[in-house]
């Protein structure tokens, strides 16, 4: 049984019942190491397996949240240098300047406070930063409200390497942000891609990724966003 970095298993570690499906799904594609969805009836049969991450671009029960950015786009997320109509309802300060999260597949900013690559080392990610405007806010949100049918969690990877900058993950408004991380709490050991999760309740939700308090040469990166079941590393379904 072959182990991959990050405590994931290679597809060869899956039992014969699932091998044909995995072979079909990954044929001709590089594996992205994102969770493969399993229905509630089949979760017990695979509970002993530690592989749950396959290419989310090929099979995703929630394409409205799941994004590795390796298709060189933002999937079903919206980010712009101008506030959208829906953003005007967020009650932002009048002096705020909207900035766009940007895609990259190479080094961003400098060696100390920047991002060298995505999680895999050869793919794409999005980042906010490299601004001299203290009023700049970087908004990225799901394009529409998403129907979450069961208790779930949002998994995402964050890269922060400098003392300036703040990232919040908010649900439905910027007043309800179950995740907040500031550059002032970082250390040398945390200057790398780190996985975080937030719980999300059943119902319709809009998900916001909000970065602010950044300065020139300071950036915040996001990668591998995915909706998972609440207790485990198996992807979860959603609808609109």
N, C-alpha and C positions, 0 to 999 in steps of 0.2 A: 504494500500500500504506500503510495507516494505522497509525501506531504509538501505543500506549498507554503511560501512565507505567509505569516499572519494567521497561522493555525488553521488553514484551509486544506482540504483534501483534494487531490487530483481526481478527475472523473473516473479514473481506473479503479478508484476505491469504492465505487457504487456497485450494488449487487446487480445480478444479471437481469432482473426484472426491469431496471431503469436504464441499462446501458444502451439499448437501441434508441430510446427517446433522446438521451443525451447526445449520442453520436449524430442523430439527425439534426438536432438543434445547433450543434457546434460545428458541423461540417463546413469547412471553408472559412471559418471565422476564428479569430483569436479570442480566447476566453477572457472575459472581463472580471471574473470572480465576484459576481453579484448573485444574490440568493435566487434559487429556483423555487417557484411557487409550489406548494403542496396543499391540496384541499384538506379540510378538517378531517375527512374520513380516511385520508391516507397518511396523516401526520404520524400516527402511531407506528405504521409500518416502517417509517424511515427515521424514527426517533433515535435509533442507535447510531445513525450516520452523522458525521460531523461536517460533511460537505453540504452546503446549502447555497453556494454562490456560483452561479453560471451567468452567461451573458444576458444582462437585462434588456439589451436591445432586441434579443431574439424572443424572449418569453418574459412578459411582465404582466402580472394581474392588475397593476396600477400604473399605467403609462403616464398618468397625469401628475404623479409625484416622482417616479423613478427616473434618474438621469445620471449617466456617467460622463456626459459631455463629449464622449469619444466619437460621436457622429458629427462633431464640429458645429453643434447648435445647442440651444438651451432647452431642447425638448419642449415641454409644455409650460415653461416658465417665461415670464415677461420681465424685462428690465429695460429702462430707457433713460436718456438724458433729459427727458421732459416728463413731468408728472402726468399720469393717465387720469381719466375721469374718475375711476374708482379710487385712485390714490388721494384725490381731493377730499374724500370722506374721512381720511385718517387723522384730521385735525393736526396737521404738521405746522410748526412755526412759520410765519410768513417769510422769514429770511432764509429759509432752507433752500439749498440748491440740489436738485435731483441729478444723480450721476448713475451711469450704467455699469453693471457688472460686465466684465469683458472675458472673452475666451482666450486661452493661451495653451500652447503645447511646448513652451520653452521657458527658460529662466525669466523671472520677472523681478525687477528692482535689483538690489545688491545682494552680496553673499550673506551678509549678517541679518538683514531684516526682510529679505525677499523669499521667493519660492523658486526652487531649482527645477522641479518637475511635478507631474501629477503623482498619484499614489503608486502606479505601476512603473513609472519612470519613462514611459514612452507614449503616453496618451494626453488627453486634454483635461483642463479644469477651468473654473471661472475664478476671477479675483476682483477685489475692490481695492482702491487705493491710488497711490501716486498722485496725490492732489495737494495743492497748497491752500485750498479753501477750507477753513475750519467749519463752515456751514454746510459742507457737502454731505449728503446722505445717499448711500447706495441701496436702492430697493430692488429686490427680486421676489416675485410672487407667482403662485400658481395662476394660470390664465383665467380660471373660473373656480368657483367653489366646488369642492370634491365631496362626494358622499362616502363617508367611512362607515361600513356596515357593522363593524365590531371593534372592541377595544384594541388599539394598535399602537405602534410607535414609529416615529420618523427617525431613521438612521442617517447620519451625514458625517463627512470627514472635514475637519477644519485645519487650516494651516495659519498660525499666527507666530511671528518671530520677532516682534518689536514691542516696545512699551507703549506705543501710540496705536489706538484703534480699539473699537468695541464691536462685537458681533452679537446680535439678538436674533432669535428665532421666535416668531410670534404667530399666534393663531387668531385670525379674524379681525384683529385690530392691533395697533402698536401699544396698547395698554395691557395686553395679555401676552406676555413673553416668557414662557417657561424656561427658556435658555438665554443666558447672558454670559459673555466671556470678554474680559478686558485684557489688553496687552500688559497692563501694570501688574497682573498676577502671574506673568510668565517667568520661566527660568530657562537656562540653557537646555535643559533636558526636554522641555516642552516645545522646542523649536522644530517641530516635525508634524506630519499629518497625524491627527488624532481623531478617533471615532467617538461620537456622542450620540445620545438618543433622547428624544422627548416623547412622553405619552400623549396620545391623541384619542379623544372619546368618540363614540359613534355619533354620526350626524354630518351636516354639511359644514365644511371648513375651507377657509382660504389660508394658505401658508405663506408667511413672509420671512425672507432672510434680509436682515437690515444691518448694514455696516456704517459706522460713523466714527468721528473723533480721530480721523486718520491724518497723517502728514506726508509730505514728499518722502519717497523711498520706503514708506511703510505700507504693507499690503496685507490683506486677509484673503485666504483661498478657501474655496468650497469644492468638494468632489464627492462622487458616489452617494447621491441622495436616494433614499429608498424607504418605502412603507413596509414595515415588518409586523408580524404578529406580536402581541404584547409581551409574551414570555418566550423568546427564542429568536433564532436567526433565520427564520423562514419568511419569505415575502408574503404580504397580505394583499387582498383584493380591494378595489374601490370602484366607484362609478360616478356618473354625473347626473 
